Amino acid sequence: MATSQFRLTLALINQLLLTATPRLLLFLLVLWSAGVRGRGSGPVLVLEPPSRTYLTNSTGVKLRCAALGAPTPTISWISSSGELVQTQPGLREVLPNGSLWIAPATPGRGHVIRSTYRCKATNPTGTVISRATTLTTVVPSEVSVRTEASRVGVGGVGVVRCHVNGALAGGWMLVSWLIQETPSATPVPLPDAGRYVYGSEQTLYVQEVRQTDAHASFLCRVRHRALRTPITSTPASLTVLAAPLTDSPPRMDPELTRMLEVVDGHPFTIPCLAHAHPPPHYR
């Protein structure tokens, strides 16, 4: 019976801590300590850091951790190697309330692309260690985005691909494709309709290519899940070829991907692309 009551109490506390303010958190810790004082109990984690979080050059990250027990547990942090994390000015700080503050990613400060931390709660009765949280550093200035456009004959299907290069190439999502009709024109978003098809894996298909398509430039706009502001690529133009003098049978594009990564609940496109003269029909 006592064990069931303890589990119910812990479950209720976990629900409270989902939206707990620092003042409420302190009150709960004091209340727990008062209730178990004199009996002694090992640390019980009631607040753990998330399994994944992101650090940018404009925002820092506070990893929170809290534990109950008697005497009140001491909170510390350990790295992936098991070493104790110490305060390092300009990089990170272990706060008096047990939280770990990671400063914004400023070049030259020693931030790494990925690091792992665990919270450790200790008192004379025992020690408990939290799950690992992976901290990923996202700095837009260290990432380049470019487009690559294919060669295509008049009437065929042109392919424009969006590439994100840099140490952190994962986690980027396509926001939109843009077209720049002339070098002096302002790029405008392209609809996923008509001759333009948004393919999976950050690919744009331009159907029924015209000779005038060679004068336009295409750009992609991407955003990382940790950033609010998207990044726009450099432009690229299709190379539109003159019609060949002889006919040729259809042959599948050798660069067609054989495996797609899709997101649950989101639409996706399975590409089918072939080259021939006259341009092939699809069904």
C-alpha positions as CSV (number, residue, x, y, z in Angstrom):
1,M,0.0,0.0,0.0
2,A,2.8,2.4,0.9
3,T,4.6,1.6,-2.4
4,S,1.4,2.4,-4.4
5,Q,1.0,5.7,-2.6
6,F,4.6,6.6,-3.3
7,R,4.2,5.9,-7.0
8,L,1.0,7.8,-7.2
9,T,2.6,10.8,-5.5
10,L,5.6,10.7,-7.8
11,A,3.3,10.5,-10.9
12,L,1.4,13.6,-9.7
13,I,4.7,15.5,-9.0
14,N,5.9,14.6,-12.6
15,Q,2.7,16.2,-14.0
16,L,3.2,19.3,-11.9
17,L,6.8,19.7,-13.0
18,L,5.9,19.8,-16.7
19,T,4.8,23.4,-16.2
20,A,6.6,24.2,-12.9
21,T,8.1,27.6,-12.3
22,P,11.4,27.8,-10.4
23,R,9.6,29.0,-7.3
24,L,7.1,26.2,-7.4
25,L,9.9,23.7,-8.0
26,L,11.7,25.0,-4.9
27,F,8.5,24.7,-2.8
28,L,8.0,21.1,-3.9
29,L,11.6,20.2,-3.0
30,V,11.2,21.8,0.5
31,L,7.9,20.1,1.0
32,W,9.3,16.7,0.1
33,S,12.3,17.1,2.3
34,A,10.1,18.0,5.2
35,G,7.9,14.9,4.7
36,V,10.8,12.4,4.7
37,R,13.2,14.1,7.1
38,G,14.3,11.8,9.8
39,R,13.8,8.6,7.7
40,G,16.3,9.2,4.9
41,S,15.6,8.3,1.2
42,G,17.7,7.9,-1.9
43,P,17.4,10.4,-4.7
44,V,14.5,10.2,-7.1
45,L,14.6,12.3,-10.3
46,V,11.5,14.3,-10.9
47,L,12.8,16.5,-13.7
48,E,15.2,15.4,-16.4
49,P,16.6,17.3,-19.4
50,P,15.1,16.4,-22.8
51,S,16.7,13.7,-24.9
52,R,17.5,16.2,-27.6
53,T,18.0,20.0,-27.7
54,Y,19.6,22.6,-29.9
55,L,22.0,25.5,-29.3
56,T,22.3,28.5,-31.8
57,N,24.4,31.5,-32.0
58,S,21.6,33.7,-30.8
59,T,20.1,31.7,-28.0
60,G,21.6,29.8,-25.0
61,V,20.2,26.6,-23.5
62,K,19.3,25.9,-19.9
63,L,19.2,22.2,-19.0
64,R,17.0,21.7,-15.9
65,C,17.2,18.8,-13.5
66,A,15.6,18.2,-10.1
67,A,15.5,15.3,-7.6
68,L,13.8,14.5,-4.3
69,G,15.3,12.7,-1.4
70,A,16.5,13.1,2.2
71,P,18.9,14.7,2.7
72,T,18.2,16.9,-0.3
73,P,20.3,15.6,-3.2
74,T,23.2,17.5,-4.7
75,I,22.8,18.0,-8.5
76,S,25.8,17.8,-10.8
77,W,26.4,17.2,-14.5
78,I,28.6,14.7,-16.3
79,S,29.8,14.5,-19.9
80,S,29.7,11.6,-22.3
81,S,33.1,10.5,-20.9
82,G,31.7,10.4,-17.4
83,E,33.8,13.5,-16.3
84,L,32.2,16.1,-14.0
85,V,31.1,19.2,-15.9
86,Q,32.7,22.3,-14.5
87,T,31.7,26.0,-15.0
88,Q,33.7,27.5,-17.9
89,P,33.3,31.2,-18.3
90,G,31.8,32.2,-21.7
91,L,30.9,28.6,-22.5
92,R,28.8,27.0,-19.7
93,E,27.8,27.5,-16.1
94,V,26.5,25.2,-13.4
95,L,23.8,27.3,-11.7
96,P,23.1,27.2,-7.9
97,N,19.7,25.5,-8.5
98,G,21.3,22.6,-10.3
99,S,20.5,23.7,-13.9
100,L,23.3,23.8,-16.5
101,W,23.4,26.9,-18.6
102,I,25.1,26.7,-22.1
103,A,25.9,30.1,-23.6
104,P,25.1,30.9,-27.2
105,A,27.5,29.5,-29.8
106,T,30.0,32.2,-30.4
107,P,32.8,31.4,-32.8
108,G,36.1,30.7,-31.0
109,R,34.4,29.9,-27.7
110,G,35.0,26.2,-27.9
111,H,31.5,24.9,-28.7
112,V,31.3,21.5,-30.4
113,I,28.7,20.4,-32.9
114,R,27.3,17.7,-30.7
115,S,27.8,17.0,-27.0
116,T,26.1,14.8,-24.5
117,Y,25.2,15.6,-20.9
118,R,23.7,13.7,-18.0
119,C,22.3,15.0,-14.7
120,K,23.5,13.2,-11.5
121,A,21.7,13.5,-8.2
122,T,23.5,12.3,-5.1
123,N,23.0,12.2,-1.3
124,P,24.4,9.9,1.4
125,T,21.8,7.3,0.6
126,G,22.6,6.9,-3.1
127,T,23.1,8.3,-6.6
128,V,20.8,8.4,-9.6
129,I,21.8,9.5,-13.1
130,S,19.4,10.9,-15.7
131,R,19.0,9.9,-19.4
132,A,21.4,11.4,-21.8
133,T,20.6,14.7,-23.5
134,T,22.3,15.4,-26.9
135,L,23.0,19.1,-27.5
136,T,23.4,20.0,-31.2
137,T,25.0,23.3,-32.1
138,V,23.4,25.1,-35.1
139,V,25.2,28.1,-36.5
140,P,23.8,29.4,-39.8
141,S,27.1,31.1,-40.8
142,E,28.8,27.7,-40.9
143,V,26.3,26.3,-43.3
144,S,26.0,26.9,-47.1
145,V,23.0,26.2,-49.2
146,R,23.2,25.8,-53.0
147,T,21.0,24.6,-55.9
148,E,22.1,22.3,-58.7
149,A,20.1,22.3,-62.0
150,S,20.2,19.6,-64.6
151,R,20.6,19.5,-68.4
152,V,17.3,18.8,-70.1
153,G,15.9,18.9,-73.7
154,V,12.9,21.0,-74.7
155,G,9.7,19.2,-73.6
156,G,11.5,17.1,-71.0
157,V,11.6,17.3,-67.2
158,G,14.2,19.4,-65.6
159,V,15.5,18.6,-62.1
160,V,16.7,21.1,-59.5
161,R,18.2,19.9,-56.3
162,C,18.8,21.7,-53.0
163,H,22.0,20.9,-51.1
164,V,22.9,21.9,-47.6
165,N,26.7,21.7,-47.0
166,G,28.5,22.0,-43.7
167,A,29.3,20.2,-40.5
168,L,25.6,20.1,-39.6
169,A,23.9,18.9,-42.8
170,G,21.0,17.1,-41.1
171,G,17.8,18.5,-39.6
172,W,17.0,21.0,-42.4
173,M,13.6,21.2,-43.9
174,L,12.6,22.7,-47.3
175,V,10.4,25.8,-46.8
176,S,9.8,26.6,-50.5
177,W,11.3,26.9,-54.0
178,L,11.7,30.3,-55.6
179,I,12.1,31.5,-59.2
180,Q,14.0,34.5,-60.4
181,E,12.8,35.3,-63.9
182,T,15.7,37.7,-64.7
183,P,19.0,38.5,-62.9
184,S,17.6,41.8,-61.7
185,A,14.2,40.4,-60.6
186,T,13.2,39.6,-57.0
187,P,12.9,35.8,-56.4
188,V,9.2,34.8,-55.8
189,P,7.9,31.6,-54.3
190,L,6.9,28.8,-56.8
191,P,3.6,27.0,-56.2
192,D,3.7,23.2,-56.0
193,A,1.3,23.0,-58.9
194,G,1.2,23.1,-62.7
195,R,4.6,22.5,-64.3
196,Y,6.3,22.6,-61.0
197,V,6.4,19.6,-58.7
198,Y,7.9,19.6,-55.2
199,G,9.7,16.2,-55.0
200,S,10.9,14.4,-51.9
201,E,14.4,15.0,-50.6
202,Q,14.5,18.7,-51.5
203,T,14.0,18.3,-55.2
204,L,12.1,20.4,-57.7
205,Y,10.8,18.9,-61.0
206,V,10.1,21.3,-63.9
207,Q,7.8,19.6,-66.4
208,E,7.5,20.4,-70.1
209,V,10.6,22.5,-70.2
210,R,10.6,25.4,-72.6
211,Q,13.6,27.2,-74.1
212,T,12.7,30.3,-72.0
213,D,13.3,28.3,-68.8
214,A,17.0,28.6,-69.4
215,H,16.8,32.3,-68.6
216,A,15.3,31.8,-65.1
217,S,17.1,30.9,-62.0
218,F,15.8,28.6,-59.2
219,L,16.5,28.9,-55.5
220,C,15.6,26.9,-52.5
221,R,14.7,28.1,-49.0
222,V,15.4,25.9,-46.0
223,R,15.1,26.1,-42.3
224,H,16.5,24.1,-39.4
225,R,14.1,23.0,-36.7
226,A,16.2,25.0,-34.2
227,L,16.1,28.3,-36.2
228,R,13.3,30.8,-36.8
229,T,14.8,32.4,-39.9
230,P,15.2,30.4,-43.1
231,I,18.3,30.4,-45.3
232,T,18.1,31.0,-49.1
233,S,20.4,29.2,-51.5
234,T,22.5,30.5,-54.3
235,P,20.6,30.4,-57.7
236,A,21.0,27.9,-60.5
237,S,19.6,27.7,-64.0
238,L,18.5,24.7,-66.1
239,T,20.7,24.0,-69.2
240,V,18.1,23.6,-72.0
241,L,19.4,21.6,-74.9
242,A,18.3,21.7,-78.5
243,A,16.3,18.8,-79.8
244,P,18.5,16.0,-81.1
245,L,18.6,15.1,-84.8
246,T,17.6,11.4,-84.1
247,D,15.0,9.7,-82.0
248,S,16.0,7.7,-78.9
249,P,14.1,5.3,-76.7
250,P,13.3,6.1,-73.0
251,R,16.0,5.5,-70.4
252,M,15.5,6.0,-66.7
253,D,17.5,8.8,-65.0
254,P,20.6,7.2,-63.4
255,E,20.4,9.7,-60.5
256,L,16.9,8.6,-59.3
257,T,17.0,7.8,-55.7
258,R,16.2,4.2,-54.7
259,M,15.2,5.1,-51.1
260,L,13.1,7.9,-49.8
261,E,13.0,9.4,-46.3
262,V,9.5,10.6,-45.5
263,V,7.8,12.2,-42.5
264,D,4.9,10.5,-40.9
265,G,1.7,12.4,-41.7
266,H,3.2,14.4,-44.5
267,P,2.7,13.9,-48.3
268,F,5.6,12.7,-50.4
269,T,6.4,12.2,-54.1
270,I,7.8,9.1,-55.7
271,P,9.8,10.3,-58.7
272,C,9.7,8.7,-62.2
273,L,12.0,10.3,-64.6
274,A,13.2,9.1,-68.0
275,H,15.1,10.7,-71.0
276,A,14.1,10.2,-74.6
277,H,13.3,11.9,-77.8
278,P,10.6,12.7,-78.3
279,P,10.0,13.3,-74.6
280,P,8.2,10.2,-73.1
281,H,4.8,10.1,-71.6
282,Y,4.2,9.0,-68.0
283,R,1.4,7.0,-66.5
